[in-house]
Amino acid sequence: MSHEHVEVRAGAYADSVALLQVSRTVAGTPGVEAAQVAMATDLNLEVLAQMGFTLPATTPDAMVVALRLADADALPAALAAVDAALVRRRSDTTAEVAPHRTTRAALREHGGDLALVSVPGSGAFLEAMDALDADRDVMVFSDNVPLAQEVALKRTAAERGLLVMGPDCGTAVVGGVGLGFANVVEPGPVGLVAASGTGCQQLLALLDRAGVGVASALGVGGRDLSAEVGGLATLEALRRLDADPAVEVIVLVSKPPAPEVGEAVERAAAALSTPVELALLGPGRADLTEVAERVVTRLGLSVDLAPSGTARAAVDGTLVRGLYVGGTLAQEAALLLADGTGTTVGRAAADLAGPGHAVVDFGDDELTVGRAHPMIDPTLRDEHLARVLADPATGAVVLDVVLGHGAEADPAAGLAPLVAGSAVPVVVALVGTRGDPQGHDAQAAALVAAGAEVHPSNAAAVRRALALALSPAGGAA
């Protein structure tokens, strides 16, 4: 009979990525059936409860160590493994020299044109402003940064001719170097301005599939085209790419912008000397794949969108469930499903059990407080996927697997057993390039072997899932 052990360590702290590695290390200890070491945020406590652990009272600034063991005799070794893994993580991140006290001091000593800020959202503003005061562009990888602080940063940057990429800028390519969740791409004639991380990655992947390289991909954060921010970073990024002689075509990608901001940005794009293709998602607009095809055609090439594998035949359910780690890919899926059925598409995890098609972005800020982004740790998405696959109302599942530096090392390894154990059709949008460290072709092969149908295009994957769910014959293409 299994033995459960849960303890609260008050005042202990480690970041979510470090604790993910600790949990995985401890889970491999003999006698340990399950291990979760996490900060006691509401979301992490919910996950622990769903795993069946009985939780004591705690506060968000405490660490929870939850272990399920083959028997009580395994507890001492398991706790020793927890302590050893935590000590190892601390020693791995301990600098041999005293760190700089401010970002500005570090920039004065080490130089560079761009500062990368990746700290908890509550501290990102001060670090980013420090970089601007040092006359540097700044990429803010941090999420959960208040909107008012983003506005202040971008107004300051605009006054000084600088660029603020982000907050929540997940992907960029600057000077040939990928930053954040970046795919491996060759240099080429396309420049991207992206108010979207995974939207940018979808375009990078499709362009790479056609043999088209990228000069730069400048992320500006998902709120840049909101009414409050007014596209300040987008306008600066467009200006810079227009001035770059290596850029022959500019692509602007974003979730649906505020109407007045979208119109202003379109006017600015039309005035540039470099042609601009717009990938501004919204009802009646082109999807990301259509925009990629336009760019490739402009360059005299074509892109192969053929899928790999064939999804299982349709089941009795008629609803499409979309479980995404990429926000813009989730938004694109929601738009396509709404266009196809007239159904309002849900945006919260609870909607996965609702009466209509549902799409959930597991990378949303509210779902990443105190835990790693699902592109790094897909535990939450995978748990909901198991429930959705067991739901008789589910007619088909569509999900994204996003490759590249910074993402999970082997996403197919966790998904394949879930897919293989279900009769529900599963369609995967595999977003990545053949140079990505996970091995694009190997990931596709593993998912196909498990029974999934794998598409390079998210839009095509969504349409295929909808056809499967609505056709008792299996949605033959």
C-alpha positions in Angstrom: 0.0 0.0 0.0 1.4 3.4 -0.9 2.6 5.8 1.7 2.0 9.6 1.4 4.2 12.3 2.9 3.5 16.0 2.7 5.5 18.7 4.5 5.6 22.5 4.4 8.9 24.3 4.5 8.2 27.9 5.6 10.5 30.5 4.2 12.1 28.2 1.6 12.2 29.5 -2.0 13.3 28.3 -5.4 12.1 29.4 -8.8 9.6 27.1 -10.6 12.1 25.8 -13.2 14.5 24.8 -10.5 11.8 23.0 -8.5 10.6 21.2 -11.7 14.1 19.7 -12.0 14.1 18.8 -8.3 10.8 17.1 -8.7 12.0 15.1 -11.7 15.2 14.1 -9.9 13.4 12.9 -6.8 10.8 11.0 -8.8 13.6 8.8 -10.1 14.6 7.7 -6.6 13.9 4.0 -5.8 10.6 3.6 -3.9 9.2 7.0 -5.0 5.9 6.7 -7.0 5.3 10.4 -7.4 7.1 13.6 -6.3 6.1 17.2 -6.5 8.2 19.9 -4.9 6.7 23.4 -5.5 5.9 26.7 -4.0 2.5 26.8 -2.3 0.7 29.0 -4.9 -3.0 28.5 -5.3 -2.4 26.9 -8.7 0.3 24.5 -7.4 -1.9 23.5 -4.5 -4.7 22.7 -6.9 -2.4 20.5 -8.9 -1.3 18.7 -5.7 -4.9 18.2 -4.7 -5.7 16.8 -8.1 -2.8 14.4 -7.7 -4.5 13.1 -4.5 -2.3 14.6 -1.9 -3.8 15.8 1.4 -2.5 19.3 2.0 -1.9 21.1 5.3 -2.5 24.8 5.8 0.2 26.9 4.2 1.0 30.3 2.6 2.3 31.1 -0.9 5.8 31.9 0.4 6.3 28.3 1.6 7.6 25.3 -0.2 5.6 22.1 -0.3 7.3 18.7 -0.6 4.8 16.0 -1.6 5.8 12.4 -1.9 4.0 9.2 -2.7 6.1 6.2 -1.8 5.9 2.4 -2.3 6.1 2.1 1.6 7.1 4.1 4.6 10.7 2.7 4.5 11.4 4.7 1.4 10.8 8.0 3.1 14.3 8.7 4.5 16.0 8.2 1.1 13.4 10.3 -0.7 13.8 13.2 1.7 17.5 12.9 1.4 17.1 13.1 -2.4 15.0 16.2 -2.0 17.6 17.9 0.1 20.5 16.9 -2.1 18.7 18.1 -5.3 17.9 21.5 -3.6 21.5 21.9 -2.5 22.7 21.0 -6.0 20.4 23.5 -7.6 21.6 26.2 -5.2 25.3 25.4 -5.8 24.8 25.3 -9.6 23.5 28.9 -9.5 26.0 30.3 -7.0 28.4 32.7 -8.7 32.1 32.6 -7.9 32.2 36.4 -7.9 29.9 38.9 -6.4 27.0 39.8 -8.7 26.5 43.3 -9.9 24.1 45.3 -7.7 22.3 46.9 -10.6 21.6 46.2 -14.3 23.2 49.6 -15.2 26.4 48.6 -13.4 26.6 45.3 -15.3 26.0 47.0 -18.6 28.8 49.6 -17.9 31.2 46.7 -17.3 30.2 44.3 -20.0 28.7 46.5 -22.7 26.3 45.1 -25.2 23.4 46.7 -27.1 20.6 44.7 -25.6 19.7 43.8 -22.0 17.6 40.7 -21.2 15.4 41.0 -18.2 14.1 37.7 -16.8 13.0 38.1 -13.2 9.6 37.8 -11.4 7.2 40.4 -12.9 7.1 42.5 -9.7 10.8 43.3 -10.2 11.0 43.6 -13.9 10.1 47.3 -14.2 13.1 48.6 -12.2 15.6 46.4 -14.1 14.2 47.4 -17.5 14.2 51.1 -16.6 17.8 50.6 -15.4 18.7 49.3 -18.9 17.0 52.2 -20.6 18.8 54.6 -18.4 22.0 53.0 -19.6 20.9 53.7 -23.2 20.3 50.1 -24.1 17.4 48.3 -25.8 15.8 45.8 -23.5 14.0 42.5 -23.9 11.6 41.8 -21.0 11.0 38.0 -20.8 9.1 38.4 -17.5 5.4 38.1 -17.5 2.8 39.4 -14.9 4.2 43.0 -15.3 1.5 45.6 -14.6 0.2 47.3 -17.8 0.9 50.8 -16.4 4.6 49.8 -16.0 4.7 48.6 -19.6 3.3 51.9 -20.8 5.9 53.8 -18.8 8.8 51.8 -20.1 7.7 52.1 -23.8 7.0 55.8 -23.6 10.5 56.3 -22.1 12.0 54.2 -24.8 10.1 56.1 -27.6 11.5 59.4 -26.3 15.1 58.0 -26.5 14.8 56.1 -29.7 15.2 52.7 -27.9 13.2 49.5 -28.2 11.4 47.6 -25.4 10.7 44.1 -26.4 8.0 42.8 -24.1 7.0 42.4 -21.3 6.2 38.7 -21.8 8.4 38.6 -24.9 8.9 34.9 -25.3 10.7 34.8 -28.6 13.2 36.9 -30.5 16.0 36.6 -33.0 18.5 39.5 -32.8 21.8 39.6 -34.6 21.4 35.9 -35.6 21.0 34.9 -31.9 17.8 33.3 -30.7 16.5 34.6 -27.4 13.8 33.1 -25.1 11.9 30.2 -26.7 13.7 30.4 -30.0 13.8 28.1 -33.0 17.0 27.4 -34.9 16.7 29.3 -38.2 19.1 30.3 -41.0 19.7 34.0 -41.9 17.6 35.2 -44.7 15.5 38.1 -46.2 12.5 38.1 -43.8 12.1 40.4 -40.8 9.4 39.7 -38.2 7.7 42.1 -35.8 5.8 39.9 -33.3 3.3 40.9 -30.6 3.2 37.1 -30.1 5.7 34.4 -29.2 4.2 31.3 -30.6 2.8 33.2 -33.5 6.3 34.2 -34.4 7.5 30.6 -33.9 4.8 29.3 -36.3 6.0 31.7 -39.0 9.6 30.9 -38.3 8.8 27.2 -38.7 6.8 27.5 -41.9 9.4 29.8 -43.5 12.1 27.4 -42.5 10.1 24.5 -44.0 10.1 26.5 -47.4 13.9 27.2 -47.1 13.4 30.8 -46.2 15.7 32.4 -43.5 15.1 35.3 -41.2 17.2 38.4 -40.6 15.6 39.4 -37.3 12.5 38.6 -35.2 11.7 41.5 -32.9 9.1 40.5 -30.2 7.2 43.4 -28.7 4.9 41.7 -26.2 1.3 40.6 -26.5 -0.1 43.9 -25.2 1.8 46.3 -27.5 -1.1 46.7 -29.9 -3.6 47.3 -27.1 -5.3 50.7 -26.8 -3.3 51.5 -23.7 0.2 50.9 -25.2 -0.7 52.1 -28.7 1.8 50.0 -30.6 4.9 52.0 -29.4 7.3 49.1 -29.7 5.8 47.9 -32.9 6.3 51.2 -34.7 10.0 51.3 -33.6 10.6 47.7 -34.6 9.0 48.4 -38.1 11.2 51.4 -38.5 14.4 49.4 -37.7 13.6 46.5 -40.0 12.7 49.0 -42.8 16.2 50.5 -42.4 17.9 47.1 -42.5 19.2 46.4 -46.1 19.1 42.6 -45.4 15.3 42.7 -45.0 13.3 42.2 -48.2 9.9 41.5 -46.6 8.6 42.4 -43.2 5.9 40.3 -41.4 3.9 41.8 -38.6 2.1 39.2 -36.4 -0.2 39.8 -33.5 -3.2 38.6 -31.6 -6.3 40.7 -32.5 -5.2 44.4 -32.0 -7.3 47.2 -30.7 -9.1 48.5 -33.8 -7.7 52.0 -33.7 -4.1 50.8 -33.0 -4.4 48.2 -35.8 -5.4 50.9 -38.2 -2.6 53.2 -37.2 0.0 50.4 -37.5 -1.3 49.4 -40.9 -1.0 53.0 -42.1 2.6 53.1 -40.8 3.4 49.8 -42.5 2.0 51.0 -45.8 4.3 54.1 -45.7 7.5 52.0 -45.4 9.8 51.3 -48.4 9.9 47.6 -47.5 6.8 45.6 -48.2 4.9 44.4 -45.1 2.7 41.3 -44.8 0.1 41.6 -42.0 -0.7 38.6 -39.8 -3.1 40.4 -37.4 -5.4 37.7 -36.2 -9.1 38.4 -36.1 -12.5 37.5 -37.6 -12.3 37.5 -41.4 -8.5 37.9 -41.4 -5.9 35.5 -42.9 -4.6 32.8 -40.6 -0.9 32.5 -39.9 -0.4 29.8 -42.5 -2.0 31.8 -45.2 0.3 34.7 -44.4 3.4 32.4 -44.5 2.3 31.2 -47.9 2.0 34.7 -49.2 5.5 35.5 -48.0 7.0 32.4 -49.5 5.2 33.0 -52.8 6.5 36.5 -52.9 10.0 35.1 -52.7 9.3 32.6 -55.5 9.1 29.5 -53.3 6.4 27.2 -51.8 5.9 25.4 -48.5 5.0 21.8 -48.0 2.0 21.5 -45.6 1.4 17.8 -45.8 0.6 16.1 -42.5 2.3 13.0 -41.1 0.2 10.1 -39.9 -3.6 9.7 -39.8 -5.7 10.3 -36.8 -8.0 7.6 -35.5 -11.5 7.5 -36.9 -14.1 9.7 -35.2 -15.8 8.6 -31.9 -19.4 9.4 -30.8 -18.4 12.8 -29.3 -18.8 15.9 -31.4 -16.8 18.6 -29.5 -13.3 19.8 -30.3 -11.1 20.4 -27.3 -8.0 22.5 -27.9 -5.2 22.3 -25.2 -2.4 24.8 -26.0 0.8 26.0 -24.6 1.0 28.9 -27.1 -1.3 31.9 -26.6 -1.5 33.0 -30.2 -1.9 29.5 -31.5 -4.8 29.1 -29.0 -6.3 32.4 -30.2 -6.0 31.3 -33.8 -7.7 28.0 -32.9 -10.5 29.7 -31.2 -11.2 32.0 -34.1 -11.2 29.1 -36.6 -13.5 27.0 -34.4 -15.9 29.9 -33.9 -15.9 30.6 -37.7 -16.7 27.0 -38.3 -19.6 26.5 -35.9 -20.8 29.7 -34.5 -19.9 28.4 -31.1 -18.4 30.7 -28.5 -15.1 29.2 -27.6 -14.1 29.1 -23.9 -10.8 30.4 -22.6 -10.7 28.9 -19.0 -9.8 25.4 -18.0 -13.3 24.8 -16.7 -14.6 25.2 -20.2 -13.0 21.9 -21.2 -16.0 20.3 -19.7 -18.5 22.8 -21.2 -21.2 22.3 -23.8 -19.3 23.7 -26.8 -15.9 23.6 -28.5 -13.3 24.8 -26.1 -9.7 26.1 -26.4 -7.5 26.8 -23.3 -4.2 28.6 -23.3 -2.2 26.9 -20.5 0.5 29.5 -20.9 -1.8 32.3 -19.8 -0.4 34.6 -17.1 -3.0 33.4 -14.5 -1.9 29.8 -15.1 1.8 30.4 -14.8 2.0 32.2 -11.5 4.5 30.3 -9.3 5.1 27.6 -11.9 7.1 27.1 -15.1 5.6 27.9 -18.5 3.9 24.8 -20.0 6.5 24.8 -22.9 9.0 23.9 -20.1 6.7 21.9 -17.8 3.5 20.6 -19.5 2.2 18.8 -16.3 -1.0 20.9 -16.0 -1.8 20.6 -19.7 -1.2 16.8 -19.7 -3.4 16.3 -16.6 -6.3 18.1 -18.4 -5.6 16.2 -21.6 -6.1 12.9 -19.8 -9.5 14.1 -18.6 -10.5 15.4 -22.0 -9.6 12.1 -23.7 -11.8 10.2 -21.2 -14.8 12.5 -21.7 -17.4 10.9 -24.0 -18.4 14.3 -25.4 -15.0 14.8 -26.9 -15.0 14.2 -30.7 -11.4 15.3 -31.3 -8.5 16.9 -29.6 -6.1 19.5 -31.1 -3.0 20.6 -29.4 0.4 22.3 -30.1 3.9 21.0 -29.5 6.4 23.8 -29.7 10.0 23.0 -30.2 13.2 25.2 -29.9 15.7 26.3 -27.4 14.2 26.8 -23.9 11.3 24.4 -24.5 10.9 20.9 -23.0 13.7 18.5 -24.1 11.3 15.7 -25.3 7.7 16.8 -25.4 6.6 13.7 -27.3 7.8 11.4 -24.5 5.0 12.7 -22.2 2.3 13.0 -24.8 2.7 9.7 -26.6 1.4 7.5 -23.8 -1.7 9.6 -23.3 -2.4 9.6 -27.1 -1.7 5.9 -27.5 -4.1 5.0 -24.6 -7.1 6.8 -26.1 -9.6 6.1 -28.9 -10.2 9.8 -29.4 -8.7 11.4 -32.5 -5.7 13.6 -31.7 -4.3 16.2 -34.1 -1.0 17.9 -33.3 0.3 21.2 -34.6 4.1 20.6 -34.4 5.8 24.0 -34.5 9.5 23.8 -35.0 12.4 23.6 -37.4 14.6 20.8 -38.5 17.5 22.3 -36.6 15.7 22.5 -33.2 17.4 20.6 -30.4 14.5 18.2 -29.8 14.8 16.7 -33.3 11.7 17.8 -35.3 11.4 14.5 -37.3 11.9 12.3 -34.3 9.2 14.2 -32.4 6.8 13.8 -35.3 7.6 10.1 -35.7 7.0 9.5 -32.0 3.6 11.2 -32.0 2.6 9.5 -35.2 3.6 6.1 -33.8 1.3 6.8 -30.8 -1.7 7.5 -33.2 -1.6 11.2 -33.6 -1.9 13.1 -36.9 0.8 15.7 -37.1 0.6 19.0 -39.0 3.2 21.7 -39.6 0.3 24.2 -39.7 -1.8 25.0 -36.6 -4.6 26.3 -38.8 -4.7 23.0 -40.8 -4.6 21.0 -37.6 -7.6 22.9 -36.2 -9.6 22.4 -39.4 -8.8 18.7 -39.4 -9.9 18.3 -35.8 -13.1 20.0 -36.5 -13.8 17.8 -39.5 -13.0 14.7 -37.4 -15.4 15.8 -34.6 -18.3 16.6 -36.9 -18.0 13.6 -39.3 -19.1 10.1 -38.2 -17.0 8.8 -41.1 -13.8 10.2 -39.5 -13.7 13.5 -41.3 -11.9 12.3 -44.4 -9.9 15.1 -45.9 
